[in-house]
Amino acid sequence: MISHPDFEFVDGWILRETKWNPEKEDTRATVFALANGYMGCRGAFEEANPRTPYVVGNYINGIYDTPLGKLTEREIVNIPDWHHVIVTIDGEPFDMTTGEVLEYRRELDMRQGILRRCVRWKSPGGKVVRIETERFISMGPPNVACIDYRVTPEQKSEIGITASIREDVTNNRCESHTRAFRPVAYKDGISVVLTTHDPGYEIGVAVALDVKPSVKWEKAVFSEQQTSRSIQPVRLGAGKTLRLRLYAGIADSRFGIGGAGRNAREMASRAMKEGYKGEKGLHVSRWREIWDISDVVIEGDDDAQLGIRFSLFHLLASAPWRTDEVSLSARGLQGQDYYGSIFWDCEIFCFPFYLATQPQVARNCLGYRRRTLNGARRKANNYGYKGAFYAWQSQETGDDQCALYVFNDPRTGKPIRAPYSDQQIHISADIAYALKDYVTSTGDWEFVWESGLEVALEIARFFADRAEKDTDGTYHLRGVLGPDEYHEMVDDNGYTNALAKRAIETAMTFMEKAAAEVPERLIQVRNTIGLSDDEIELWRGVADRLVQQEPNGQGLIEQFAGYFGLEDCPVDVARARLAHPQLPPGGPLGPFQSTQNIKQADVVMMLYLLRHAFSTDVKRANWDYYNARTSHDSSLSKMAYSLVAADVGMTEPAYRNFIDTSHIDLTADGPHWNHGVHTAALGGAWLALMHGFCRFEHDENGLRFRDWPLLPEQWNRVAFRTKWQGQVVEVVIEGRRITMNHLSDGGDVTVFTPEGSTQLIAGDEVQFTW
């Protein structure tokens, strides 16, 4: 049993809802969303009104638009609703807000990536009908989605069906992203082609329709914002079923040869020819392959099993499987919040999961950063610096979508200066951190030589230029915003300086290896970016003398210069000083700026990322200190507190924060939780489990248990698989025993434990007890 009152958890894989609450439909549409990396579809009902805010949503990864002419209002596009189906019973439309819902079930089958619904409904006229639907976004052909829609009346009734493609959908930032909407005649169903404002993407949406028993379709009806097709109403006897199978094809002008509309129609027709069973088979088979390496089994705790499976399902659904032209946005493909932009959420919180189980996805995420390197260069240049200053909110080009004025003062209506774009310089260091982890885990130095080397050098160049030299020879990063967004314009934030130092050192390491192994490539890159020996020597000086926040006599690390001198008061006391409830708590107008209270993990996040550099005593001291002063007003926060708590043996708070993190979208108890999943929290759940409780990680020399696992007492068994440099290893933790199986045919894998190292031979098994 799970603790959430609104859901059931069936067979360890199915999330089921049996009571419909229309007031929660905006959040439920997020929970029950589907995606395949190319496109996403929120879990709204087929008959839902596309004009209802935050309910109906369909998105293509990487399709953004600027309808109002302002770059900072650019957002991912809610494309036309391709799954709009209206059923009538004796002329009365099926609508759960009218009549009477006699039975209801909606379920997300996470094993197969399928959304199902079953409703027994009594119409206002007294007719009872059963509606059963099944939907999937194909993990096979990426441009295909299918619906199986069944209508079974309990009395003799006249049944009608209308399928529509509706363009009158809601968007977060504007009324419409369409400057041209063209219905196109289509023999197998209905289709439209639309064009966005900027840069004028063409999007094709086609729906092929098949009804059994066969009935005659009326001619398509075109209007300004939708195209529809209806069957001639058919009389059905009691218990007889009318079945609609809907095959959608979605295409855009970025990929493929030919027009997006034609491609969409061809995809829909091909899917209909393949048949529902065939398309479903391809889809389910692919999900089986994905779960075979990416699943995590937790026995003895349904809450934990649901949390991790739900987290991984949505991360896998939104992953950029097929191209490095796109990446993972902060809300996945399940909503439009934060414009659909890519943040540090990807590299720091989600990337490690992809790296450990689906390294090609991790490679694509980094490839996206290489593709957007020129945008990062432009941003650095705009602020007067060399190198690559990556966008806080990134989209196709890497130019920053984050506005300098995000909020308005509710008291005056005047805009408030926001520091996110220009002060959160740690974004570039976060990307360098992921790049170093990638090559450590995969050994893919070819990627470094092709793409990563230039990225690493330009990031190092930025930090060396951004650092300010003091009279004593030390370097400082002043006027920054660390992970804690409630303290603006601070100097020498511990997290930022530590990761900036690591970024420069990563670039130096890459150069040294390139000089030894691919000197021609190093010369080529240096010539391309104009990197001199004198500049490299400057980098060494900055890396050696960049101020680092070190533990004091009590083992505490100051979050930034002067932090310990701020007022120390409880979080609630500081929050009560808000001059207006809609004012941001941080910054010059908020009460947190002058106190030690923080928004989210900052020093504690650093203690996780650089966990090998700090003792248990230092980690424990800082966890205790900062936990009491953290408001956790960010979805990114609790995972770090879970990780460090598990690291130092505090299992109970580690578990509590893990559950809060992995259930964050299931509970939906915060602001704008209905606009998509929180990918950073979902990735953080995996990190808390793997690096926290299991204390397991990848090392450049093999797989490592940093310490013996310390699982919550109710967990009987944890099992997972991982890839390290092409080798697949299965890990099972039961009680005080670890069993590891080498499942590949490749070379040996070295396993490090607190007691030493062991060679795991291909096809063999080893066990450790403690």
N, C-alpha and C positions, 0 to 999 in steps of 0.2 A: 504494500500500500504506500501511496505517496501522501505527503502532507497537504498538497494543494487542493482546496475544496472544489474547484471548478473543473478538474480534470481527473481522468482515470489513466492508468498506465498499464497497457495490456501486452503480455508476452515480452516485455522488455524492449519493445520497439514501437508500439502504437500509442500515440497520444490521443485520447478520446475526450470529447465534450458531449455531455448528454442533456445539458440544460442551456437553452439559447437565451442570451441576454443581449437584446439589441443595443443597449447603452454601451456595451463593451465591444461592439463589432469592429471598431477601429483598431483596437489592440489585438483582437482575435485574428483580424486579417493579416497581421504581422506574424503571429504565432503559426498560422496554418499556411504560410506562403511557400511557394515552390520556385526553384530556379535551376539553371544548369550552367552558369558561368557566362553564357552569351545573353540570356534574357531571364527575367524574373516575373512572377505573377503573384500578387497578393491573394490571400485565401478567401476573398469575398465570394459570396454566392453568385451563381450565374444570373439571377434576376435582380441583383443589387443595382441601385441607381448609380450610374457613374458620376453623378454630380454630388453625391454624398462625400463630404471632405474626409480624406485619409482612409477610405475604405477600399475602393476599386483602384488598383494600380498595376500597370504592366510596363516594364522597363527593358531597354536594351543597354547592355554594358558599354559605356563609353560614348553614348549618344547624348550630348548636351546641347543647350540652345540658349541664346541671349536675345529674347524677344524685345526687351525694353531698351536695348542699346547700352546697358551698363555691364561691364565685364563681371563685376562682383555680384550680379544677379543671375549669372549663368547657372543653370541647373540641369540635372538629368531629366529627360523628357518622359512624361507619362503618355505612352503611345496609345492609339485607339484601343478600346476594350473589345477584344476579339471573341470573348466568351460570353457575350450577353445573350441569354436565352429566356424567352417568356413563354410559359405554358398556360393555356386556358382550359378550363373545365366548364363545359356548357357556357362558354363566353366569359367566365370569370377568371381573371388572371391569378395564377398561383403567386401568393405574396404572404410571407410569414407574419407580416405586421397586421394582416387582416384575417378573418376567419378564426380558426382555432388549431394550434399545433398540438396534435394528439401524441406523437412520438417524435423524438429528434435525436440524431447522432451525427456528429462530424468528427472525423479522425484523420490524423496525419500518420501514415505508415512510413516511418523513417527508414526502415530497411529497404523499401522499394521506391521511395520517393513519390508516393501517391497520396492524393487527397481524396477522401470519400465523404459522402453525406447521404443520410437516409432520413426522410421526413414523411410522417403520416399526418395529413392535413385535411381539415374539414373546411370546405369553402363556405362563404357567407350564405350560399344557397342550399347548403346541407349535403353536398356531395363530398365523399371521402376519397382521397387519392394518396397513393404512395409515390414519392419522388426519390429516385436513387441516382446519384451521380458519382463518377470517378474521373479524376483529372490527373494528368502528369505533364511536366515539361521535360522533353526527352533528353536523357543523358546519352542517347545514341546520336541520331542526326540533330545537331544543336539548334536548328531553325524550326523545329517541329514541336507542336504541343497537341494533345488529344484529350477529348472528353467523351465519356460514355454516359448518356443521359437516358434514364428509363422512367416511364410514366405508367402507373398501373392503377386504374380506378377500381373502387370496390362496388360501385353500381354502374349500370350501363350509362355511359357518358359520351359527349362529343368533345374530343381532344384536339386542340390546336397548338402548333409550335411555331414561333417566330425566332429566327436567329439573326443577330445584328452585329455589325461592326460600328461601334459608336466612338465618335471623336470628341464628344462633349464631356470629356473627363476633367477632373480637377487637378490642378498643379499647385505646388506650395507657393511659388513666387509670382505666378502670373495666370491670366485667364486661359491662354492658349499658346502653344508653341508651334502652331501650324499656320503657314502663310499660303499654303495651297493644299486642297483636299479633293482628290479626284476619284470617284467611284469608277471601277473598270468592269465591264461585262465579263462574266466568268461562268463557263458552262457547268462547272462542278459545284458552284456555290456562290459566294460573294467575295469581293475584293476591293481594296482601296489603295491608293498611293498618296502619300502626303509628303510635303516638303517643309522642313523647319526654316526658321528665320536665318540663323547664323551658326554654321557656315552654309546652310542649305542642304542638310542631309536629306536624302530621299529614303523613305521608309515604306516598304510594301507589307501589307497585311492581307492575307487571303484565308478563307475558311471554306473547305470542301465539306459538303453535307451529305449524309447517307441516313435514310430512315427505313426501318423495318417494323411492320410490314410496309412494302413499298407504297407510297402515295405520291400524288402529283404535287410538285412545288409550283407555287405561283411565281410570276416574274419578279425579279429583284426590284425593290423600290428604293430610289435614291432621294436623299434630301441633303441639305447643306452640311450637316454634321454626322450623318450616318447612312449606312446602306443596310437593307434588311431583306430577308427572304422568308416566306411563310409556306407552310403546307396547307393544302385544302383540308379543313377540319374533318376528322375521321371518327366514326362511331365505334366505340370499343365496348365489348361486353365486360361484365364484372370479372376481375382477375386477369384480363388480357393486358398485354404490355405493348406500348409503343416505344420504340428505341431509336434515339437519335445518336449518331456517332459523328462527332465534329473533329475535323482534322485541320489544324491551323498551320500556316506557313508564315514565318516572319523573316524579313530580310532588310538589309540596308545597303546604302551605296558605297560603304567602305570596303566591302569584301565581295569577291566574285566577279564574274563577267556578265554583262547584261544589266538590264534595269532591275531595280529592287522589286518592283511590282511583278514583273514576269518571273523572277526567281521565287518570290513568295508563292505565286500560283502554282508553279511547277512543284515546289516542295509540298504544298498541301495536297495536290493531286497524286503525287508519288506516294505520300503517306496513306491516302485513301486506298490506293491500289495495293499497297503492302497489307493493309487491313489493321484493325485495332489490335488484334492479338499479336500480329507480327511486330508492330511498333512497340507495343508494351513489352514484348519479349526482349527486344534490343535494349530498351530502357532499363528494365529490371536486371538484365545481365550485366550492364555496365555498372549499376549501383552495387551489384554483388562484388565485382572486381575492386571497386573503390573501398568498400567496407572491409574487404579481406585484409587490407593493410592498415586502414585508418581507424578501425573500431577499437574501443576500449571497453572491456568487460569489468564491471564491479559487482561482485556477488555479496549479498547480505544487506543491501541498502538501496531500495528503489528510488529514493530521492536523489541519491548520488548518480545512479545509473541513468535516470531520466535526464538529470542536469547535463551530464557529459555527452550523452547521445544527442540530445537536442542541440547542444552547442556545436558539436562536430557536424551534425547534419546541415545546419545552416551555413557553416563555414565551407563545407564541401560543395554545397549547392551554389554558392556565390563565387567560387574560386575561378580565376582566369585560366581555364584548362588549355585553351587552344591557341592563345596569342599573347605576346608581350606588349601589344598596343593598348591593353587595358590592365587594370589591377583590381584590388579589393577596396571598395569604399567603406566609410565608417559605418554605414547602415546596410551594407551588402546590396543585393538586388531585391530587397524586401520593402523598400520605402524611399522617400525623397528627402529625408532630413539631411541637413548640412550640404544641400545642393547635390547630393550624390558624389561628393568629392572624396579624394583619397588623402588620408592623414598619416601621422606616425603610427596610428592604430595598426596599420598593416604590418610594417616592418618589426615593431617591437612586440606586439601582442599576438598576432596571428601567424606571421611568417614562420616561427619555430615549429608550429604544428605541421604546416605544409612541408617544411624542410625535413622533418623527421619521418614523414609518411608518403608525401607526394612531391618529391624534390623538383619535378618539372614545373609545378605550379610556383614554387619558390623562385625558380629561375625566371619565370615569366614576370613575377612581381619585380624582381631586380632589373629585368630587361626593360620594363616600363620606365624605371628611373633613368636608365641610359637613354631611352627615347626622349625623355623630357629634360635632359641635361641642359639643353640650350635655354629652356625656360628658366631653369635655376641660375644659369649664368646671367640672363637678363635681369633677374631679380637682384642678384648681387650687385650688378652694375648700377641698377637704379638707386641703390642705397650707397653707392660710392665705394664698393668693395670688389676685389678680385674673386675669381673662383665661382663656386656653385653654392648659392643660398637657396635651398629647395623651398617650394611653395608650402605654406601651412595647409592650404586647401588646394589640391592639385586636380586638374582634369586632363584634357587631351594634350595640351601643349606644355604643361608644367608652369604656366604663368599663374601667379597666385590669385585665387578667387576670393580670398579673405579680405573683407573691407576694413579700412582703417576706422570706420565709424559703424559699429554693429548695433549698438543700443541707442535708444533715446531716453533722456531724462524724463521720467513720467511727470515730474513737477513743472518742467519748463517746456518740454517738447523738443529741446535742443539735442543734437546728436552728441554721443559720448565717445571720446577717442578710445579705440580698442587696441591693445598691444599685441594681438596674436600674430599678425603677419610679420611685423618687423622685429619683435623682441624674442619670439620663440625660435631662436637660432638652433636649438638642439635638434631640430628636424633633420638637418644635414648629418649630424653626428649619429642619429638613429639609423639612417640609411647606411652609413659606413659600418655601424655595428652589425647590421644584418648581412652586409656583404662579406665581412670577415667570418661570420658564423657559417655562411653558405659554403665557402671554400673549405672551411674546417670540416664540415660534415660530408661534403660530396667529393672533395679532392678535384673539383672541376676547375682547374687552372686555365683551361682553354677559354672559359667564360670570362675569367679575369682579364686575360690578355685581349680578348675581343672587345669587352665592354667595361668590366669592372675597374680596370686600371685607371682609365681616364676619369671615371666618376670619383674614385678614391683620391686621385691627385687634385682634382678641382675642389673637392670638399676640404682637403688639407689646406689648400691655398686660401680658401675663404676664411678658415679659422685663424690661420697665421696673420692674415691681413686684418681681421676683425679684432684681434687681441691688441691691447694697449700696453706698451712697455713703461714701467715705472722707473723712478730714479735709482732704485735699488737693484734693477736688473730683472725684476719679476714681471710676468705678463698677467694681464687681467682681461676678463670678458665683462664689460660693464654695460649697464642698462639693458638687462635681459629679463626674460620671463621663463622660469623653469616649468617643470610639469605642474607645479602648484600655480594655478592661474589667478590666485587671489592676491599675489604680491608682485606688483609691476615695477619695472625699472630698477631691478636690484643688481648688485655687483657680485660677481664670482659665485653664482649659484653652483652648489656642489655637484649636482647631477650634470649640468651643462659643461662645466669645466672638466670633469672626469671623462665624459664621453668625447669631448673635443680633443683632449690629449690622446685618447685611444684612437680617434679617427686619424690624427696626424701620424701616429705610430703605425697604424695599418697601412697608410700610404707608403711610409718608409719601408715597411716589410715587403710590400708588393714590388717596390722599385728594386730592392736588393735581390729578390728572387728573379725578377725579370732580367736584371743585368747578368745574372748567371745563366739563365735558361733561354731567354728570348731577347737578346740585346738589341736586335734590329727593331723589334716591336717597341721596346722602351724608347729608343731613339726617335722612332716615328711619332709616338705619343708626345714626347717632350717637345719635338719640333712643332707639332700641331698646336699645342697650347702655349708654346714659348716659355718653357720652364728652364731656368738657368741654374747653374751650380750655386750661385750666391743665394737664390731663393730657397733652394733645398737646405742650405746651411741655416737660413733663417728659421725654417720649419723645425729643424733640430733644436734650436735655441728656445723656440716657443714651447715645444713639447717638454723640454727639460725644465723650464722655469715658469710654466703656466700654473698659477696658484691653485692648489688643491685643498679642499676643506678636510682637514685631518681630525681624528677623534681627540677630544680634550681629555683632561684628567679623569672625568667621569665616563669616558668612552663615547661621548656625544659628538655628533658631527653637525656643525652649524649649517643650516640650509643655505644661507647666503651671508655675505659679510654684513654684520650688524643685526642679524636675526635674533640672537639671544638678548639683545638690548630692547626688543619690543615688549609691549605690555603682555603679560602672561595671564590670561583669564579663560574661563570655560567657553566652549564654542557657543552655547546658548546665550551667554551674556553678551558676547560680541554680536551675535545675530540680532538680538533684541534692539541693538542700536541703529538698525537700518532706518534711514530717514523716510523711506517709502518701500513698501513690500516688493515693488517691481524693480527697484534699483539693484544692480549687480553687487553682491556682497564684497567683492574685492575692488582694487583700484582706488583712485583718489576720492571717489564718492562713497566708498564702502567701508564698513568698520573693520574688516579683516586686515586691511593693508597695514594698520598700525598695531596689530596684535600678532601673537605667534600662531594663531589659528590658521589652518591651511585648508585648501579645497580637496586635495587628493595626495596620494603617496608621492613623495618627491625624494627625500633622502632614502626612504624605505625602498623606493623603486630602484635607486642606485645600488642599494645593498643587495638587491636581487640580481641585477644585471652584472654587477662586478662582485658576485658572491664569493669568489675565490680570494679576493683581496682583503677581506675583513674577518675578524675572529667572531666566534659565537658570542662572546661577551659584548662586543661592540654591536652586533646585530640585535641582541636582546635589549640592550640599553636604549638603542634608538627606536626599536619597535615600541617599547613601553612609553617612551617620551612622546613620540610623534602620534601614536595611536590616540592618546588622550587629547590631542590638539587638532585632529583631522575631522572635518565635517562630512567627508565622503560624499560631496556634492557632485562627484563625477562617477560614471559607470566604470571608469578605468582604475578605481582606487582599491577596492577590496581585494582584488586578486593579488596585489603586491603584499598586502598585509597577510593574506593567506599563505603566500609563498615563504615569506620570511619567518612567519610563526612556525610553519612546518619545518623549516630549515633548522630552527633552534629548539625543536622538540615540544612546542606548545600546540598539541594536536587539537584541542577543543576550539580555541579561537581560529585556528587554521581551517578546521572543518566548517565552522559557522560562516566564515567569509567565503569559502569555496561554494557552499550552497547558495548564498546570496548572489554570488557572481554567476553561477551556472543557471540559476532560475530567474535572472533579471528580467527577461522578456516574458516569462510565464506569469510573473507576479504583476508586472507593468504598473508599478506603484509610484512612478515619478513623472516629471514633466516631459511632454512630447515623446512618451514611450511608444506612441502608436505610429511613428513615422518610419519604422524599419527596425531590424534587429541591431543589437549593440555588438558589433563584431569584435571589438577589443575585449569586452567582457567575456564573450564566448571563447575567444582564443586564450584569454587569461585563465579560464576554467581548466583548459588542458595544461597550461603551464603550472598551475597550482597543483594539479594532480601529478604531473610527470616530474617536474623539477622540485616540487614541494614534498608531497607525501612519499613518492617513490624515490626521490633524490637521485634521479636517473637523468643522464645527459650524454650528448655526443662530445667526443674529444677528437682532436686531430689525429690521435694515435689509436682510437677505438671507441668503445662504449664504456661509460664510467658510472658507477654508483658512488656519488660523492660521499655518501655515508650509507649505512644500512637503512632500508625503507622503514618508515614509521607511519603505519596506516591507522586511520580511525578504528576503534575497537570493534565496530559493527561490520567492518569490511572483512569478509572471509577470504576473498580472493580478488586479485586484480590481474588482468591479462591484456597484453597489447603486443603489437608488432611495430618494428621500426626499420627504416632503411639507413644504412651507413655506407657511404662510398659504393653504392650499388648492391650491397649485400643485405638480405632480409633476415632479421633475427626476431624470434618470438620470445617474449618475457612473461613469466608467470610468477606472481608473488603470493605465497600462501603462508600465513603465520610468520615464522622466522626462517623461511626457505625461499630461495629464488631458483627457478628452473629456466634455463635459456636454451633455445634450439636454433641452430643455424639452418635456415630453410633454403639457402641458395646453393648454387654449384660453384661459386667463386672461391676466392681465397679465404684464409683464416681471418678471424676478427679477434682482436685483443679486448678482453674485458677486464676493467680495473675495478677493484673493490677496496674497502678499507684495509684489507689484509694482503693486498698485492695484486698481481695480474695473472690472467689465465688465457690460453689460446683456445678459442672456440673454432673447431674445425668444421668445414662445410659438411652438412648432413649429420652433425654430431650434436650431443646435448651435454651441458654442464649444470651442476647444482652447487649452490652456496647455502650454508646455514650459519647462523650466528646466535 
